[in-house]
Amino acid sequence: TAIGKEPMGACITVIPRSSRSIVMLSNKGRVKLMPIDKIPSNQSRKPLIPLNGDEYIISILNVDSSEDLLVYTSDGYGKRFSVSDLNLVNSPDAQGQYIMKGYDVAGIFSINPNKPYIFYATKLGRVRLNTAKFLTTGKKFDGLKPIIKLSQQDDLVAVFCVNKDQVVTLYHAD
């Protein structure tokens, strides 16, 4: 089957049936929290979030209202906030809200206190594993905070919480 004539985006995710809400993040730092049951069918051909110019979706997460999330930039900064701080919208036409307007946003992940390490991967292929203590025990960030120091030639491409039992699989663009 086909889902349209336009090229597919780079952000594809699987949402469990038990999920109640999703968070969508654009490269311009806009976040939209939406209930799963308000997503229109593919027959409607409505976008889930109205996008502006060079804006595109970079991440979609299934979430619950008690979670804390961290949005991060390609240059290693992050902003922590709670899902409960977001406005829940029921319409695909709703714009969402800016969390980090004016920044080159690279991604978002759920802060998980049961996964005590933060895994970082950079554009130049560097990986790092750090303790997540400053994320799991600290308060929400008022603004942007450095989460990893990078060289000027490198960009942050992925960040997520892990535990010692997990296996991380990385793939190269080629």
Sequence and secondary structure as in RCSB ss.txt:
>XXXX:A:sequence
TAIGKEPMGACITVIPRSSRSIVMLSNKGRVKLMPIDKIPSNQSRKPLIPLNGDEYIISILNVDSSEDLLVYTSD
GYGKRFSVSDLNLVNSPDAQGQYIMKGYDVAGIFSINPNKPYIFYATKLGRVRLNTAKFLTTGKKFDGLKPIIKL
SQQDDLVAVFCVNKDQVVTLYHAD
>XXXX:A:secstr
  S SS   S      TT  EEEEEETTSEEEEEEGGGS  TTT   SS   TT  EEEEEEE TT EEEEEETT
SEEEEEEGGGS B   TT   EESSTTS EEEEEEE TTS EEEEEETTS EEEEE HHHHSS   SS EE S  
 TT  EEEEEEE TT         
